[in-house]
Amino acid sequence: MTSPISKGVHHFGLSVLNLSETQSFFETVLGFHQVGGVEDYPAAFMSDGHIMITLWQVSNPDTATPFDRKNNVGLHHFALHAESSADLDALYDRLKSAEGVTIEFAPEVLGNGPAKHMMCTIPGGIRMEVITLNSGS
């Protein structure tokens, strides 16, 4: 068996309809910080201290193709890790009132547990899962 050459995820990039709206969501709701960017693209590089997410502004939001997880090849969703069930529940409470967020399902046990997760759509129509492997508080 060959050992993996990669050592985890460095970053991933998301094309978004409105860069400032999505950047604001990552900062105010998720607590990410901007760690860089490219003004003329435009793009913002966001991090929670563990992972970096690159947000890229689409060139024409009016003609951009909306996300369809059942018919588009590519990103189905991305998942962020919550440290505990209490953290997952607290984030769920923030997401419920966040502008541009649609909750797909509230925190629930994943399979036979102990993991818990939830799913939502963030501003711009991208699906985000939040998961914790620690179902205790």
C-alpha positions, -999 to 999 in steps of 0.1 A, spaced: 0 0 0 13 35 -9 13 62 17 -7 93 9 14 121 -5 -9 148 8 -12 159 44 -46 174 47 -64 203 31 -45 236 27 -74 256 13 -103 254 -11 -118 281 -33 -154 291 -37 -168 312 -65 -194 335 -50 -221 359 -64 -213 388 -40 -178 388 -25 -185 414 2 -217 397 14 -200 363 16 -169 377 32 -190 394 58 -208 361 65 -175 343 71 -163 371 94 -194 379 114 -212 345 116 -183 320 114 -156 342 130 -131 338 102 -104 365 95 -92 379 62 -56 368 57 -51 381 22 -68 389 -11 -64 400 -47 -82 433 -54 -82 431 -92 -96 395 -94 -114 402 -68 -108 376 -41 -106 374 -3 -86 347 16 -104 338 48 -91 316 77 -103 303 110 -67 295 120 -69 259 107 -81 261 71 -82 288 45 -111 294 22 -106 315 -9 -137 335 -20 -136 345 -57 -161 370 -71 -178 357 -103 -174 381 -132 -212 384 -139 -235 375 -110 -266 381 -133 -256 352 -156 -238 329 -131 -252 294 -130 -268 286 -96 -255 257 -76 -273 224 -81 -258 196 -61 -276 169 -80 -267 180 -115 -233 198 -114 -200 182 -113 -178 196 -85 -184 208 -50 -214 191 -33 -208 209 0 -180 217 23 -179 208 60 -165 227 89 -156 209 122 -171 221 155 -153 212 186 -183 201 206 -221 195 204 -225 228 224 -205 247 198 -225 231 169 -258 242 187 -245 277 193 -235 281 156 -269 267 146 -285 295 166 -264 321 149 -270 306 114 -308 306 120 -309 344 121 -280 351 96 -291 369 65 -289 348 33 -287 315 52 -312 287 46 -312 258 71 -315 225 54 -317 206 87 -309 213 123 -282 195 143 -289 158 144 -271 126 152 -252 113 121 -259 76 115 -255 57 148 -235 85 164 -217 98 182 -211 124 155 -237 152 151 -241 175 120 -263 201 104 -265 214 68 -274 248 55 -269 270 24 -248 301 29 -251 335 11 -245 328 -26 -261 294 -25 -232 271 -14 -240 242 9 -222 240 42 -222 212 67 -210 217 103 -201 185 121 -188 175 155 -174 141 164 -180 148 200 -217 145 208 -212 154 244 -212 191 256 
